[in-house]
Amino acid sequence: MIEERFDAIVVGAGMAGNAAALTMAKRGMKVLQLERGEYPGSKNVQGAILYADMMEKLVPEFREEAPLERHLVEQRFWMMDDRSHVGMHYRSDDFNEERPNRYTIIRAQFDKWFSSKVREAGATVLCETTVTELVRDDRERIVGVRTDRRDGEIRADVVVLAEGVNGLLGTRAGLRSRPKPDNVALAVKEMHFLPRETIEARFNLKGDEGVVIEAAGTISRGMTGMGFIYANKECISLGIGCLVADFQRTAQTPYGMLDHFKQHPSVAPLIAGSEVKEYAAHLIPEGGYKAIPQLYGEGWVVVGDAAQLNNAIHREGSNLAMTSGRIAAEAIAKVKSRREPMTATNLSLYKKMLDESFVIKDLKKYKDMPMLMHTYSQNFFLTYPQLISKALQNFVRVDGTPKVEKEKATLKSFVKARSWTGLFADACRFTRAWR
Ligand SMILES: Cc1cc2nc3c(=O)[nH]c(=O)nc-3n(C[C@H](O)[C@H](O)[C@H](O)COP(=O)(O)OP(=O)(O)OC[C@H]3O[C@@H](n4cnc5c(N)ncnc54)[C@H](O)[C@@H]3O)c2cc1C
């Protein structure tokens, strides 16, 4: 056992772990952060959009220092069928502001930089160290961790579990159950490299402007899932993810879906001639509010993806990770400053503070959405995208058919596919879940 004792041990150096370690170290606490990867970010996968507001709360000067790709000026939503897409774009020059709101990043580079801030703040960061087990005392309180290093038991007043979506440690220690297949998506992603000027021409960008495209529809073949295309400086990040339960239920493979997405006539020209240099697969927690496990206990708290804090509707995860990491750290620092022990009762302050933040408020708002999307995935990801695409094609095609007849045909196609009752029920279900 290592004799040195820490105020806190943070497991994982992703967004949540870095936010927690940095916040506690800045408050003068003795922090040890353990990361299994060769370096922070080496194991991490994200689209990736960085949300500046949450980052600014941790490192106010990050815009001058961090490896950022492009600031986002445009968001496109595509509802796709096999040959078309119906799009909604929002682009604004307001996003060319002095302090932009969102950026694309490459996690391997960004996490390395973020970790350097954690070290600068005074935390000890050990990479290539896997935490294998949580250590309990005779009263079942968590008092430290065991690692894969020789003499690898280390003690601390509190352990912050920031180990990501799989949460194996927490599961093994009986602090949470394994994520269910209908609560996690499996996403695959590729990085397509192209000259900077080509990316800017294809996406209509100038300078460091960036754009993201979020896509849903027949690309997921009736499964609950979405695709994304993010423009970086010299590469395009492109991927798709679907619920694990849907992959189990169908014969689809993640790579087959990605191929299908890349060959779509709206997508293929964007990546034509590119060189693929990276391929990655990762889980995303998508169960929402109802899937959140117990967040604290005797000597421990759980943050970020490990706590299933991910807003799949808005495709936000890293900001929830950073915020939950920061808030947990602030709660721990408060308990410490009162010279009180890290008991479950005292650490419940973390949950109280998180409940008051956008993290829980947003997840609560969409609490019924994951189940709705999963149960009716055929309707929302297959039937409606096809119907809407046909309706719009009918609307814009000029072929001598009187407009009234076109409208009647469109309405008839909707009723035939879903019936009046079905249409009404889908609208009610969706509105209720969105409220
Ligand atoms: C394809 C994809 C695209 C995404 N796009 C976006 C996006 O655009 N915007 C957004 O906000 N979110 C996005 N997300 C979600 C986002 O990546 C996560 O919400 C975020 O990374 C969670 O941070 P975290 O710190 O909780 O977990 P992670 O970033 O997964 O970090 C966990 C860390 O813990 C380490 N670890 C695990 N077990 C151990 C152990 N036993 N011992 C030591 N270390 C351990 C891991 O190596 C890892 O470094 C995306 C996710 C995916 C998969």
Ligand as a Chemical Component Dictionary entry (heavy atoms), coordinates in Angstrom:
data_LIG
# 
_chem_comp.id                   LIG 
_chem_comp.type                 NON-POLYMER 
_chem_comp.pdbx_formal_charge   0 
_chem_comp.three_letter_code    LIG 
# 
loop_
_chem_comp_atom.comp_id 
_chem_comp_atom.atom_id 
_chem_comp_atom.alt_atom_id 
_chem_comp_atom.type_symbol 
_chem_comp_atom.charge 
_chem_comp_atom.model_Cartn_x 
_chem_comp_atom.model_Cartn_y 
_chem_comp_atom.model_Cartn_z 
_chem_comp_atom.pdbx_ordinal 
LIG C1  C1  C 0 -19.128 9.292  -30.964 1  
LIG C2  C2  C 0 -19.429 10.244 -29.832 2  
LIG C3  C3  C 0 -19.680 11.565 -30.108 3  
LIG C4  C4  C 0 -19.943 12.468 -29.075 4  
LIG N1  N1  N 0 -20.116 13.773 -29.371 5  
LIG C5  C5  C 0 -20.290 14.660 -28.391 6  
LIG C6  C6  C 0 -20.322 16.050 -28.668 7  
LIG O1  O1  O 0 -20.161 16.461 -29.808 8  
LIG N2  N2  N 0 -20.497 16.922 -27.634 9  
LIG C7  C7  C 0 -20.606 16.488 -26.355 10 
LIG O2  O2  O 0 -20.748 17.308 -25.447 11 
LIG N3  N3  N 0 -20.553 15.178 -26.052 12 
LIG C8  C8  C 0 -20.386 14.261 -27.026 13 
LIG N4  N4  N 0 -20.258 12.941 -26.721 14 
LIG C9  C9  C 0 -20.364 12.538 -25.311 15 
LIG C10 C10 C 0 -19.062 12.862 -24.566 16 
LIG O3  O3  O 0 -17.973 12.298 -25.237 17 
LIG C11 C11 C 0 -19.124 12.300 -23.147 18 
LIG O4  O4  O 0 -20.315 12.721 -22.530 19 
LIG C12 C12 C 0 -17.949 12.764 -22.313 20 
LIG O5  O5  O 0 -16.730 12.358 -22.903 21 
LIG C13 C13 C 0 -18.053 12.188 -20.898 22 
LIG O6  O6  O 0 -16.917 12.535 -20.161 23 
LIG P1  P1  P 0 -16.466 11.626 -18.947 24 
LIG O7  O7  O 0 -15.277 12.289 -18.371 25 
LIG O8  O8  O 0 -17.618 11.335 -18.082 26 
LIG O9  O9  O 0 -16.047 10.227 -19.601 27 
LIG P2  P2  P 0 -14.862 9.905  -20.602 28 
LIG O10 O10 O 0 -14.537 11.064 -21.459 29 
LIG O11 O11 O 0 -15.225 8.616  -21.254 30 
LIG O12 O12 O 0 -13.602 9.668  -19.640 31 
LIG C14 C14 C 0 -13.494 8.560  -18.791 32 
LIG C15 C15 C 0 -12.008 8.347  -18.509 33 
LIG O13 O13 O 0 -11.847 7.377  -17.486 34 
LIG C16 C16 C 0 -10.783 6.518  -17.821 35 
LIG N5  N5  N 0 -11.006 5.255  -17.101 36 
LIG C17 C17 C 0 -12.061 4.389  -17.227 37 
LIG N6  N6  N 0 -11.936 3.374  -16.377 38 
LIG C18 C18 C 0 -10.797 3.591  -15.668 39 
LIG C19 C19 C 0 -10.154 2.870  -14.622 40 
LIG N7  N7  N 0 -10.662 1.754  -14.121 41 
LIG N8  N8  N 0 -8.986  3.360  -14.129 42 
LIG C20 C20 C 0 -8.450  4.514  -14.627 43 
LIG N9  N9  N 0 -9.034  5.230  -15.616 44 
LIG C21 C21 C 0 -10.192 4.781  -16.120 45 
LIG C22 C22 C 0 -10.897 6.405  -19.346 46 
LIG O14 O14 O 0 -9.683  5.972  -19.939 47 
LIG C23 C23 C 0 -11.257 7.827  -19.729 48 
LIG O15 O15 O 0 -10.120 8.635  -19.939 49 
LIG C24 C24 C 0 -19.985 12.019 -27.729 50 
LIG C25 C25 C 0 -19.727 10.677 -27.447 51 
LIG C26 C26 C 0 -19.425 9.794  -28.479 52 
LIG C27 C27 C 0 -19.112 8.354  -28.150 53 
# 
loop_
_chem_comp_bond.comp_id 
_chem_comp_bond.atom_id_1 
_chem_comp_bond.atom_id_2 
_chem_comp_bond.value_order 
_chem_comp_bond.pdbx_ordinal 
LIG C1  C2  SING 1  
LIG C2  C3  SING 2  
LIG C2  C26 DOUB 3  
LIG C3  C4  DOUB 4  
LIG C4  N1  SING 5  
LIG C4  C24 SING 6  
LIG N1  C5  DOUB 7  
LIG C5  C6  SING 8  
LIG C5  C8  SING 9  
LIG C6  O1  DOUB 10 
LIG C6  N2  SING 11 
LIG N2  C7  SING 12 
LIG C7  O2  DOUB 13 
LIG C7  N3  SING 14 
LIG N3  C8  DOUB 15 
LIG C8  N4  SING 16 
LIG N4  C9  SING 17 
LIG N4  C24 SING 18 
LIG C9  C10 SING 19 
LIG C10 O3  SING 20 
LIG C10 C11 SING 21 
LIG C11 O4  SING 22 
LIG C11 C12 SING 23 
LIG C12 O5  SING 24 
LIG C12 C13 SING 25 
LIG C13 O6  SING 26 
LIG O6  P1  SING 27 
LIG P1  O7  DOUB 28 
LIG P1  O8  SING 29 
LIG P1  O9  SING 30 
LIG O9  P2  SING 31 
LIG P2  O10 DOUB 32 
LIG P2  O11 SING 33 
LIG P2  O12 SING 34 
LIG O12 C14 SING 35 
LIG C14 C15 SING 36 
LIG C15 O13 SING 37 
LIG C15 C23 SING 38 
LIG O13 C16 SING 39 
LIG C16 N5  SING 40 
LIG C16 C22 SING 41 
LIG N5  C17 SING 42 
LIG N5  C21 SING 43 
LIG C17 N6  DOUB 44 
LIG N6  C18 SING 45 
LIG C18 C19 SING 46 
LIG C18 C21 DOUB 47 
LIG C19 N7  SING 48 
LIG C19 N8  DOUB 49 
LIG N8  C20 SING 50 
LIG C20 N9  DOUB 51 
LIG N9  C21 SING 52 
LIG C22 O14 SING 53 
LIG C22 C23 SING 54 
LIG C23 O15 SING 55 
LIG C24 C25 DOUB 56 
LIG C25 C26 SING 57 
LIG C26 C27 SING 58 
# 
